[in-house]
Amino acid sequence: MPPEHASPPAQVAPVPQEVTGQPRRVVVGSLAWRQTFAALRHRNFRLFFAGQLISLTGTWMQNTAQSWLVYQLTGSKLLLGVVAAVGSAPMLFFSLWGGSVADRHSKRAVVLWTQTGMMALAFVFAALVWTGRVQPWHILVLAALGGVAMAFDMPARQAFMVEMTSRADLMNAVSLNSSIVNGARVVGPSVAGFLMAQAGMAMCFFLNGLSFLAVIAGLLLMRLPRFVPSPEPASAWEHALDGFKYVARHRRVRILLLLFGVVGIFGWSYSVLLPAFATDVLRVGESQYGALLSANGIGALLGALTVATFGHRIRPRYLVLGGLALFSAMLLLLALTRSYSLALACLLVGGWGMLIYFSTTNTVIQTSVADNMRGRVMGIWALVFGGMTPLGGMEAGTLAHYFGVSRTIAVGAVVCGAAAFITWWVVRRTPPEWMKKEE
């Protein structure tokens, strides 16, 4: 006899089979907060969630301080874009290899190595700033090394989600992972703004280094089945390129990755210009700059939770294209305003739309691919993300140098809005449900 207060069994609905023929299921039914946080019932994911929240808070503290440091050292808008490009460019060269490594080795081990490497880089950065010896070339070198670590970390960490939870909770786990990143965006910039004003920039880098201990401890405490390595491929290069062949056969994934690339160049590059926008357009200081990033993070956190709660009830195309359209509209309004209060509102609402778009895109891609291909497909996702971000940083920095920050942000908003409209026009003739299996 079941316990008196046992909860009713979860209702499930079929999600299209992958190419292996293995059925997929996602939780549906009555809306409840327990549904929003369903993936947290898994012990391994709880450890990951807590560790990442602490570690990523430190990462956003460092990102905030690093951008401010670059602009204070050089006063160059162009160099802001260059640093962003250098930090992301390694993903252009190593993310395919990273995806292949994730499919052939223990994902936990890969993430442990990458997180340890990034911790060491944070401590080196802290020492350079603390001693007053930091130079722009130091920032460029450390940013590049961090990008190499991220090229291996991102595919493995994304593909690790299903191993920490279950296939039924994968959609929820992906959305909650986005909420981790953006919960950290709320806290990190605010703390960084306070620390820069009160204790100096070096403390931001030092605390970021310490924060990696939380995620490393969480990974070590996880209880996972013994990893059984797959047979070594005849060619590591062909193994990595198999991901492209797989994506080429799936129209939905191709469309999502193409749109992701456009947004990577023209949309997310606004963040590269925020230090200059805060200083030159809004004429505010460190604390207000941190608050701008936090407002963007609050909106993004709400967007991730929106997808976690309502994602299974709304057609993915509405979430993807509606979120992107809202983000584009808020970016255009941000470019036109000179009011600090209105800028806060634009970044908050824009962050909400951005994460509805981003989290849904990530979820649809992950739930559309075979398990044995997930690492390589997420390697391509990281390649698009990493390849377009440096281009976007260079594009934003160059345009801002010649035409101003506000006009550059406006151009990005118009391009992203046009891309959303074109994508809607392309997909409106497809079956109404994006999750429909493709033959």
RODO-2510 file (C-alpha; in nm, 4 decimals, decimal comma):
residues 439
     n   res          X          Y          Z
     1     m     0,0000     0,0000     0,0000
     2     p     0,1468     0,3393    -0,0910
     3     p     0,2235     0,5898     0,1860
     4     e    -0,0668     0,8072     0,2914
     5     h     0,0875     1,1296     0,1644
     6     a     0,2594     0,9940    -0,1456
     7     s     0,2418     1,2312    -0,4407
     8     p     0,0605     1,1081    -0,7533
     9     p     0,2781     0,9585    -1,0233
    10     a     0,4149     1,2132    -1,2676
    11     q     0,2377     1,2357    -1,5982
    12     v     0,4599     1,1999    -1,8974
    13     a     0,4207     1,2636    -2,2658
    14     p     0,6231     1,1223    -2,5539
    15     v     0,8822     1,3415    -2,7166
    16     p     0,9989     1,2336    -3,0636
    17     q     1,2385     0,9443    -3,0761
    18     e     1,5993     1,0073    -3,1540
    19     v     1,7669     0,8445    -3,4495
    20     t     1,8488     0,5426    -3,2309
    21     g     1,4763     0,4776    -3,1856
    22     q     1,5040     0,5271    -2,8087
    23     p     1,1860     0,6920    -2,6719
    24     r     1,2020     1,0250    -2,4941
    25     r     0,9714     1,1586    -2,2244
    26     v     0,9201     1,4933    -2,0551
    27     v     0,7069     1,5749    -1,7551
    28     v     0,3730     1,7423    -1,8235
    29     g     0,0570     1,8009    -1,6238
    30     s    -0,0432     2,0457    -1,3536
    31     l     0,1799     2,3446    -1,2998
    32     a     0,3668     2,3477    -0,9672
    33     w     0,6910     2,4831    -0,8292
    34     r     0,8110     2,1264    -0,7816
    35     q     0,7875     2,0965    -1,1592
    36     t     0,9978     2,4090    -1,2060
    37     f     1,2785     2,2558    -0,9976
    38     a     1,2208     1,8896    -1,0894
    39     a     1,5868     1,8220    -1,1772
    40     l     1,6948     1,9131    -0,8223
    41     r     1,5558     1,5850    -0,6925
    42     h     1,8730     1,4262    -0,8313
    43     r     2,1582     1,4416    -0,5773
    44     n     2,4290     1,4813    -0,8408
    45     f     2,2504     1,7744    -1,0016
    46     r     2,1988     1,9404    -0,6614
    47     l     2,5745     1,9242    -0,6028
    48     f     2,6373     2,0643    -0,9495
    49     f     2,3756     2,3374    -0,9046
    50     a     2,5188     2,4591    -0,5721
    51     g     2,8805     2,4447    -0,6860
    52     q     2,8151     2,6194    -1,0151
    53     l     2,6113     2,8947    -0,8509
    54     i     2,9059     2,9824    -0,6257
    55     s     3,1691     2,9417    -0,8961
    56     l     2,9798     3,1357    -1,1619
    57     t     2,9158     3,4192    -0,9183
    58     g     3,2925     3,4493    -0,8944
    59     t     3,3236     3,4285    -1,2728
    60     w     3,0834     3,7195    -1,3212
    61     m     3,2722     3,9175    -1,0586
    62     q     3,5896     3,8646    -1,2607
    63     n     3,4218     3,9426    -1,5955
    64     t     3,2845     4,2676    -1,4551
    65     a     3,6184     4,3712    -1,3072
    66     q     3,8111     4,2666    -1,6190
    67     s     3,6011     4,4809    -1,8558
    68     w     3,6265     4,7774    -1,6223
    69     l     4,0021     4,7250    -1,5841
    70     v     4,0565     4,7181    -1,9619
    71     y     3,8672     5,0411    -2,0134
    72     q     4,0362     5,2150    -1,7200
    73     l     4,3852     5,1076    -1,8349
    74     t     4,3414     5,2030    -2,1995
    75     g     4,0197     5,4028    -2,2499
    76     s     3,9847     5,2056    -2,5737
    77     k     3,6440     5,0816    -2,6909
    78     l     3,8234     4,8831    -2,9602
    79     l     4,0295     4,6945    -2,7012
    80     l     3,7119     4,5967    -2,5161
    81     g     3,6082     4,4159    -2,8312
    82     v     3,9560     4,2693    -2,8835
    83     v     3,9683     4,1203    -2,5332
    84     a     3,6240     3,9654    -2,5799
    85     a     3,7336     3,8254    -2,9158
    86     v     4,0586     3,6808    -2,7817
    87     g     3,8738     3,5179    -2,4911
    88     s     3,6263     3,3463    -2,7218
    89     a     3,8427     3,2740    -3,0261
    90     p     3,9980     2,9501    -2,8870
    91     m     3,6527     2,7903    -2,9008
    92     l     3,6668     2,8411    -3,2749
    93     f     3,9715     2,6121    -3,2914
    94     f     3,9242     2,3694    -3,0020
    95     s     3,5512     2,3205    -2,9382
    96     l     3,5147     2,0428    -3,1989
    97     w     3,7993     1,8598    -3,0316
    98     g     3,6355     1,9333    -2,6967
    99     g     3,3090     1,7775    -2,8138
   100     s     3,4908     1,4673    -2,9350
   101     v     3,6755     1,4397    -2,6017
   102     a     3,3425     1,4660    -2,4176
   103     d     3,2007     1,1731    -2,6174
   104     r     3,5107     0,9557    -2,5617
   105     h     3,6047     1,0286    -2,1987
   106     s     3,4443     1,0776    -1,8588
   107     k     3,2621     1,4094    -1,8741
   108     r     3,3140     1,4624    -1,5020
   109     a     3,6905     1,4207    -1,5412
   110     v     3,6993     1,6654    -1,8323
   111     v     3,5062     1,9284    -1,6340
   112     l     3,7310     1,8741    -1,3279
   113     w     4,0425     1,9465    -1,5341
   114     t     3,8967     2,2543    -1,7014
   115     q     3,7648     2,4032    -1,3776
   116     t     4,1013     2,3489    -1,2069
   117     g     4,2781     2,5221    -1,4942
   118     m     4,0458     2,8225    -1,4807
   119     m     4,0985     2,8464    -1,1042
   120     a     4,4754     2,8712    -1,1575
   121     l     4,4284     3,1466    -1,4176
   122     a     4,2104     3,3481    -1,1779
   123     f     4,4812     3,3382    -0,9091
   124     v     4,7467     3,4524    -1,1597
   125     f     4,5196     3,7414    -1,2639
   126     a     4,4683     3,8377    -0,8979
   127     a     4,8444     3,8415    -0,8330
   128     l     4,9115     4,0655    -1,1348
   129     v     4,6437     4,3161    -1,0370
   130     w     4,7380     4,3117    -0,6685
   131     t     5,1042     4,3885    -0,7425
   132     g     5,0117     4,6609    -0,9906
   133     r     5,2025     4,4894    -1,2709
   134     v     4,9072     4,4047    -1,4917
   135     q     4,9372     4,5199    -1,8525
   136     p     4,6917     4,4897    -2,1421
   137     w     4,8944     4,2047    -2,2948
   138     h     4,8611     4,0085    -1,9684
   139     i     4,4834     4,0392    -1,9955
   140     l     4,4907     3,9185    -2,3551
   141     v     4,7051     3,6132    -2,2744
   142     l     4,4966     3,5112    -1,9726
   143     a     4,1749     3,5632    -2,1678
   144     a     4,3064     3,3363    -2,4460
   145     l     4,4060     3,0607    -2,2013
   146     g     4,0661     3,0844    -2,0362
   147     g     3,9073     3,0469    -2,3790
   148     v     4,1017     2,7233    -2,4396
   149     a     3,9713     2,5819    -2,1112
   150     m     3,6159     2,6862    -2,2008
   151     a     3,6426     2,5114    -2,5406
   152     f     3,6743     2,1797    -2,3572
   153     d     3,4545     2,2698    -2,0610
   154     m     3,1419     2,3832    -2,2451
   155     p     3,0638     2,0741    -2,4564
   156     a     3,1423     1,8364    -2,1691
   157     r     2,9397     2,0343    -1,9142
   158     q     2,6374     2,0620    -2,1437
   159     a     2,6451     1,6929    -2,2376
   160     f     2,6948     1,5992    -1,8688
   161     m     2,3411     1,7187    -1,7842
   162     v     2,1673     1,3960    -1,8759
   163     e     2,4152     1,1895    -1,6697
   164     m     2,3480     1,4003    -1,3593
   165     t     1,9699     1,3765    -1,3974
   166     s     1,7649     1,1617    -1,6365
   167     r     1,6224     1,1876    -1,9847
   168     a     1,2805     1,2782    -1,8408
   169     d     1,4312     1,5746    -1,6501
   170     l     1,6799     1,6874    -1,9139
   171     m     1,4706     1,9807    -2,0377
   172     n     1,4262     2,1048    -1,6830
   173     a     1,7962     2,0583    -1,6042
   174     v     1,9049     2,2604    -1,9097
   175     s     1,6745     2,5457    -1,8111
   176     l     1,7879     2,5385    -1,4494
   177     n     2,1491     2,5399    -1,5682
   178     s     2,0719     2,8648    -1,7497
   179     s     1,9193     2,9952    -1,4279
   180     i     2,2470     2,9179    -1,2478
   181     v     2,4426     3,1291    -1,4943
   182     n     2,2008     3,4166    -1,4692
   183     g     2,1463     3,3939    -1,0964
   184     a     2,5208     3,4465    -1,0772
   185     r     2,4845     3,7421    -1,3155
   186     v     2,2526     3,9044    -1,0611
   187     v     2,4889     3,8691    -0,7662
   188     g     2,8331     3,8783    -0,9285
   189     p     2,8308     4,2237    -1,0921
   190     s     2,6768     4,3875    -0,7856
   191     v     2,9389     4,2350    -0,5568
   192     a     3,2112     4,3267    -0,8060
   193     g     3,0944     4,6877    -0,8185
   194     f     3,1053     4,7060    -0,4391
   195     l     3,4459     4,5370    -0,4144
   196     m     3,6010     4,7534    -0,6853
   197     a     3,4888     5,0634    -0,4991
   198     q     3,5829     4,9408    -0,1507
   199     a     3,8586     4,6774    -0,1743
   200     g     4,0039     4,7104    -0,5235
   201     m     3,9785     4,5023    -0,8399
   202     a     4,2262     4,2369    -0,7268
   203     m     3,9781     4,1026    -0,4707
   204     c     3,7318     4,0178    -0,7505
   205     f     3,9891     3,7955    -0,9212
   206     f     4,1054     3,6352    -0,5954
   207     l     3,7522     3,5471    -0,4820
   208     n     3,6791     3,4060    -0,8253
   209     g     3,9737     3,1705    -0,7821
   210     l     3,8430     3,0541    -0,4449
   211     s     3,4918     3,0052    -0,5854
   212     f     3,6106     2,7258    -0,8142
   213     l     3,6678     2,5088    -0,5050
   214     a     3,2890     2,4788    -0,4661
   215     v     3,2273     2,3278    -0,8095
   216     i     3,5366     2,1047    -0,7837
   217     a     3,4132     1,9711    -0,4480
   218     g     3,0658     1,9121    -0,5927
   219     l     3,2071     1,7129    -0,8845
   220     l     3,4204     1,4971    -0,6523
   221     l     3,1217     1,4203    -0,4262
   222     m     2,8982     1,2980    -0,7085
   223     r     2,7995     0,9311    -0,7225
   224     l     2,8174     0,8188    -1,0832
   225     p     2,8306     0,4795    -1,2520
   226     r     3,1769     0,3632    -1,3390
   227     f     3,2776     0,5174    -1,6697
   228     v     3,3226     0,2645    -1,9497
   229     p     3,5265     0,4200    -2,2308
   230     s     3,3990     0,3724    -2,5821
   231     p     3,6266     0,2135    -2,8427
   232     e     3,8847     0,4543    -2,9734
   233     p     3,7880     0,5801    -3,3209
   234     a     4,0153     0,5100    -3,6145
   235     s     4,0575     0,8846    -3,6588
   236     a     3,9973     1,1441    -3,3878
   237     w     3,9475     1,4063    -3,6601
   238     e     3,6791     1,2007    -3,8366
   239     h     3,5135     1,1330    -3,5003
   240     a     3,4895     1,5080    -3,4386
   241     l     3,3644     1,5815    -3,7914
   242     d     3,0868     1,3229    -3,7570
   243     g     2,9054     1,5891    -3,5580
   244     f     2,8785     1,8076    -3,8708
   245     k     2,7404     1,5167    -4,0723
   246     y     2,4829     1,4547    -3,8013
   247     v     2,3767     1,8201    -3,7865
   248     a     2,3585     1,8375    -4,1675
   249     r     2,0849     1,5724    -4,1621
   250     h     1,8669     1,7590    -3,9086
   251     r     1,6981     2,0701    -4,0491
   252     r     1,5681     2,1994    -3,7152
   253     v     1,9137     2,1898    -3,5556
   254     r     2,0658     2,3611    -3,8614
   255     i     1,8147     2,6463    -3,8449
   256     l     1,8673     2,6949    -3,4719
   257     l     2,2461     2,7008    -3,5057
   258     l     2,2358     2,9497    -3,7943
   259     l     2,0112     3,1838    -3,5980
   260     f     2,2342     3,1335    -3,2932
   261     g     2,5320     3,2473    -3,5009
   262     v     2,3625     3,5677    -3,6174
   263     v     2,2621     3,6565    -3,2617
   264     g     2,6147     3,5758    -3,1436
   265     i     2,7612     3,8360    -3,3792
   266     f     2,5080     4,1166    -3,3598
   267     g     2,3096     4,0558    -3,0402
   268     w     2,5280     3,9527    -2,7500
   269     s     2,8047     4,1916    -2,8485
   270     y     2,6115     4,4675    -2,6682
   271     s     2,7596     4,3336    -2,3425
   272     v     3,1112     4,4125    -2,4705
   273     l     3,0138     4,7792    -2,4966
   274     l     2,8382     4,8156    -2,1617
   275     p     3,1434     4,9644    -1,9825
   276     a     3,1674     5,2341    -2,2514
   277     f     2,7876     5,2798    -2,2567
   278     a     2,7826     5,3273    -1,8789
   279     t     3,0767     5,5691    -1,8801
   280     d     3,0256     5,7738    -2,1974
   281     v     2,6483     5,7636    -2,2554
   282     l     2,4920     5,7267    -1,9100
   283     r     2,7906     5,8850    -1,7291
   284     v     2,7791     5,6596    -1,4232
   285     g     3,0450     5,4868    -1,2117
   286     e     3,1428     5,1361    -1,1012
   287     s     2,8474     5,0651    -0,8721
   288     q     2,5895     5,1778    -1,1286
   289     y     2,7681     4,9747    -1,3963
   290     g     2,7428     4,6670    -1,1745
   291     a     2,3718     4,7391    -1,1254
   292     l     2,3193     4,7482    -1,5041
   293     l     2,4692     4,4013    -1,5365
   294     s     2,2652     4,2796    -1,2403
   295     a     1,9416     4,4075    -1,3958
   296     n     2,0266     4,2153    -1,7118
   297     g     2,0998     3,9106    -1,4978
   298     i     1,7698     3,9359    -1,3069
   299     g     1,5779     3,9416    -1,6345
   300     a     1,7796     3,6476    -1,7657
   301     l     1,7170     3,4492    -1,4451
   302     l     1,3438     3,5112    -1,4824
   303     g     1,3669     3,3997    -1,8452
   304     a     1,5355     3,0717    -1,7508
   305     l     1,2745     3,0029    -1,4828
   306     t     0,9991     3,0885    -1,7305
   307     v     1,1253     2,8165    -1,9641
   308     a     1,1675     2,5701    -1,6756
   309     t     0,8069     2,6299    -1,5679
   310     f     0,6175     2,6863    -1,8923
   311     g     0,8529     2,5449    -2,1571
   312     h     0,6594     2,2206    -2,1994
   313     r     0,3288     2,4102    -2,2409
   314     i     0,4286     2,6553    -2,5152
   315     r     0,5444     2,5686    -2,8643
   316     p     0,9221     2,6036    -2,8871
   317     r     0,9026     2,8276    -3,1965
   318     y     0,7019     3,0853    -2,9995
   319     l     0,9563     3,0831    -2,7193
   320     v     1,2562     3,1003    -2,9547
   321     l     1,1283     3,3694    -3,1904
   322     g     0,9192     3,5596    -2,9350
   323     g     1,2088     3,5765    -2,6911
   324     l     1,4467     3,6971    -2,9614
   325     a     1,1986     3,9596    -3,0847
   326     l     1,1551     4,0948    -2,7309
   327     f     1,5321     4,1036    -2,6783
   328     s     1,5795     4,2940    -3,0072
   329     a     1,3123     4,5515    -2,9188
   330     m     1,4673     4,6203    -2,5773
   331     l     1,8146     4,6490    -2,7306
   332     l     1,6872     4,9116    -2,9758
   333     l     1,5216     5,1066    -2,6946
   334     l     1,8444     5,0876    -2,4924
   335     a     2,0351     5,2387    -2,7857
   336     l     1,7939     5,5335    -2,7961
   337     t     1,7823     5,6163    -2,4240
   338     r     2,0035     5,8393    -2,2114
   339     s     1,8107     5,7650    -1,8912
   340     y     1,9802     5,5381    -1,6382
   341     s     1,6449     5,4157    -1,4995
   342     l     1,5124     5,3318    -1,8451
   343     a     1,8400     5,1576    -1,9301
   344     l     1,7961     4,9369    -1,6215
   345     a     1,4435     4,8463    -1,7353
   346     c     1,5584     4,7728    -2,0912
   347     l     1,8352     4,5429    -1,9719
   348     l     1,6013     4,3629    -1,7319
   349     v     1,3289     4,2950    -1,9909
   350     g     1,5869     4,2304    -2,2617
   351     g     1,7610     3,9767    -2,0402
   352     w     1,4275     3,7997    -1,9914
   353     g     1,3705     3,7735    -2,3668
   354     m     1,7309     3,6752    -2,4341
   355     l     1,7209     3,3806    -2,1934
   356     i     1,3841     3,2594    -2,3148
   357     y     1,5438     3,2446    -2,6601
   358     f     1,8762     3,1013    -2,5445
   359     s     1,7471     2,8397    -2,3008
   360     t     1,4805     2,7108    -2,5396
   361     t     1,7314     2,6863    -2,8232
   362     n     1,9736     2,4914    -2,6036
   363     t     1,6961     2,2624    -2,4797
   364     v     1,5543     2,1845    -2,8250
   365     i     1,9022     2,1034    -2,9580
   366     q     1,9892     1,8756    -2,6653
   367     t     1,6578     1,6911    -2,6720
   368     s     1,6793     1,6440    -3,0500
   369     v     2,0083     1,4558    -3,0713
   370     a     2,1231     1,1022    -2,9983
   371     d     2,2991     1,0400    -2,6673
   372     n     2,6212     0,9214    -2,8290
   373     m     2,6346     1,2396    -3,0411
   374     r     2,5446     1,4942    -2,7746
   375     g     2,9032     1,5903    -2,6892
   376     r     2,9943     1,6530    -3,0528
   377     v     2,6744     1,8431    -3,1304
   378     m     2,7308     2,0594    -2,8246
   379     g     3,0870     2,1042    -2,9478
   380     i     2,9425     2,2535    -3,2672
   381     w     2,7100     2,4652    -3,0516
   382     a     3,0177     2,5884    -2,8638
   383     l     3,1955     2,6429    -3,1971
   384     v     2,9126     2,8652    -3,3197
   385     f     2,8985     3,0437    -2,9850
   386     g     3,2748     3,0807    -2,9658
   387     g     3,3241     3,1616    -3,3307
   388     m     3,0565     3,4260    -3,3521
   389     t     3,1333     3,5921    -3,0182
   390     p     3,4841     3,7109    -3,1169
   391     l     3,3486     3,8302    -3,4497
   392     g     3,0752     4,0104    -3,2603
   393     g     3,3246     4,1625    -3,0211
   394     m     3,5388     4,2887    -3,3067
   395     e     3,2329     4,4128    -3,4968
   396     a     3,1002     4,5954    -3,1911
   397     g     3,4343     4,7430    -3,0928
   398     t     3,5134     4,8613    -3,4467
   399     l     3,1705     5,0135    -3,5161
   400     a     3,1657     5,1824    -3,1755
   401     h     3,5102     5,3280    -3,2388
   402     y     3,3953     5,4957    -3,5614
   403     f     3,0207     5,5519    -3,5144
   404     g     2,9600     5,5485    -3,1384
   405     v     2,8264     5,3024    -2,8835
   406     s     2,4548     5,3767    -2,9203
   407     r     2,4495     5,3411    -3,2991
   408     t     2,6361     5,0117    -3,2767
   409     i     2,3840     4,8702    -3,0280
   410     a     2,1000     4,9888    -3,2544
   411     v     2,2501     4,8096    -3,5554
   412     g     2,2712     4,4867    -3,3564
   413     a     1,9078     4,5196    -3,2471
   414     v     1,7829     4,5710    -3,6035
   415     v     1,9828     4,2759    -3,7403
   416     c     1,8601     4,0403    -3,4646
   417     g     1,5007     4,1504    -3,5164
   418     a     1,5301     4,0938    -3,8911
   419     a     1,6828     3,7487    -3,8312
   420     a     1,3905     3,6545    -3,6059
   421     f     1,1414     3,7647    -3,8734
   422     i     1,3207     3,5769    -4,1529
   423     t     1,3380     3,2625    -3,9402
   424     w     0,9668     3,2879    -3,8629
   425     w     0,8950     3,3203    -4,2364
   426     v     1,1098     3,0129    -4,3093
   427     v     0,9630     2,7858    -4,0411
   428     r     0,5976     2,8868    -4,0688
   429     r     0,5499     2,6313    -4,3488
   430     t     0,6944     2,3481    -4,1370
   431     p     0,4764     2,1288    -3,9127
   432     p     0,3417     2,3439    -3,6260
   433     e     0,5378     2,1562    -3,3589
   434     w     0,9178     2,1878    -3,3811
   435     m     0,9509     1,8760    -3,1727
   436     k     0,7937     1,6708    -3,4518
   437     k     1,0311     1,4001    -3,5653
   438     e     1,2089     1,4703    -3,8915
   439     e     1,2319     1,1870    -4,1410
***
